[in-house]
Amino acid sequence: MPNAKNIAQLSELIETFSKAKAVYFTSYHGLSVSDITKLRNGFFKANVDYRVAKNTLIKLAAKQNDINGLDEVLKGSTAIAIAYDEPVAPAKVIKEFTKDNDLPTVKGILFDGEFLPGEEFKKLADMPSKEELLSQLVAMLNSPLQKLVSTLNAPMQNTVGVLNSLKEQKS
């Protein structure tokens, strides 16, 4: 009979998988306590949950959310990084952290309901964030409008310039 702690954690994982935009399955075994603390701080700053969970509970929660293909990933120690807002935020934190450390390794990624192999996290880490993409879009939309305004103002400015030069010649 399952204990109350596992039942509570299972229901929490089921809810987590249903709300998450991305879940990164990582292998953390071998990190020191201070390294894990640094990693957790990085995830906290990026608004990402990072927790260790039993593979059996993760499998059950995935099954409840109709997620398949996790059998290869759920071997050995597993910690999950969960992004609710920005799906590439965990990849950026892991990439930054692994510059100084060998771990954690990404075993797999559940990205908007699609399962990706762990090697894909480098591509995701190099993607710009949502805010960066929106600012690029605004800049691209703004540029043609600025050119249009300057083109429409050019004849007026030329006319004013000619009138000013005539005024100076007459005086």
N, C-alpha and C positions, 0 to 999 in steps of 0.2 A: 504494500500500500504506500503510495507516495506521501511524503511529509508535506506539511503546510507551507514550508519555505519554498520547496520546489514548485508547488502549485501556484503560489503567488508570483514566483519568478517567471513561470511559464505564461501566466496571463499577462504579465508585464511585457514579455517578449512578443507575444501575439499582437498586442496593441502597438508596440514599437515597430514591428515589421509592417503593419498596416499604415502607419503614419509616415514612415521614413521615406525620403527621396532617394537615399543611398545608404547601403550598409557595407562596410569594408570588413572582411574577415582577416584578422591578422594573427601571426604567431609571435608571441611576446616572450616565450620561454628563453631565458638567458639574460634578460635585462635585469639590472640591479634595481633596488627599490628607489634609489635616487633618480635613475634614468626613467623609470616608469612615472615617477612624480613629475619630472620635467615634461614627459610626453603628455600626461594628463593635463598639465597646465596649458600646454600648447593647444590641446583639443578644447579645453574650457574657454580659452580666449577666442577660438574660432566658432564657438557655439555648437560644439559637437560632443555627443555623449560617447564615452569610452568605458566599456565594462567587460569583465570576464564572465563567461557563461558556460555552462555545461553543454557539450556537443549534443547530448540527447535532448535537452530542452530546446536548443536551437533548431534541431530537426523537427521536433513536434510543432514548434511555433511556425516554422516555414511550411510545414504540411497544412496547418490550419489556414495559412494565407495563400495556398496553391502555388508555392514556390518549389521548384524542382531543381535538381542538379547540384545540390550542396554536399553530396556524399563524399566527393573527393576532397573538399575543402575542410570538412569537419573531422579531421584526424589530428591527434595531438592537442596541445593546449591552444585554445582559441579565445581571442578577445575581439570584440566587435566595436567598430567606430560607426556611430549612427549620425547621419546628417538629416536634419528636418527642413532646413532652409536652402542652403547652398550645397548641392550634391558633390562639388569638387573640393570643398573645404577640407575633408579628411585627407585627401590625396596631397594637398599642399602642405598640411601639417606633417604628414609622414615623410614627404620628400625633404622638407627642411630638417626634420629630426634625423633622418638617415645620412645626412651629410657628415655628422659626427659619430654616428653609431651604425652598426651593421643590422640591428634589429629595430623595429619589428619588420617582418616580411609580410607582404600582402598575399594571402592565399587565394582570395577571390573577392569579387565585388558584385553586389546586388544593386544595380543602377536603374532606377525607375522601372522595376519589375523584370529587368533583363539581367541575366547572370553573365558576368565578364570574368575572364581569367585574371589572376593577380598581376600579370605583366602589364596589363592595360592601365594600371594606376599611374604610370609615368606619363602617359598621354593625357590622362585626366588632370594630373598635377600641372601640366604645362598649359592647360586651357585657361583663358581669362575668366574672371568671375563674372557674374551677372551684371554687377555694377559697371565693370570695365567695358563689357559688350554694349551696355546701354549708352555709356558716354561716347563710345566710338560711333554708334548709330546716330546720336544727336549731332556729333561733329560732322558726320557725312551728310546729314540732312541740312545742316546749317550752312555749309559751304556753298551750295548752289544758290541758296537764298541771298547770301551776301553778294555773290557775283551779280545776281539779277538786280539787286538794289543799286550796286555801284554802276551797272550798265544804264539803268534808268536815270540815275543822277548825273551821269557824265555830260549829256547835252546841256543840262541846266548849268552845271559848273562851267562848261566852256563858254556859254553865253554870258555868264556873270564875269568871267575872266576877260572876254572881249570888251564888254562894257566898261570895266575898270581901266583897261588899257586906253580906250578911247577918251575916257574922262581925264586920265593923266596927260594925254597928248594935248587936249584942248586947254588944260590949265597951265 
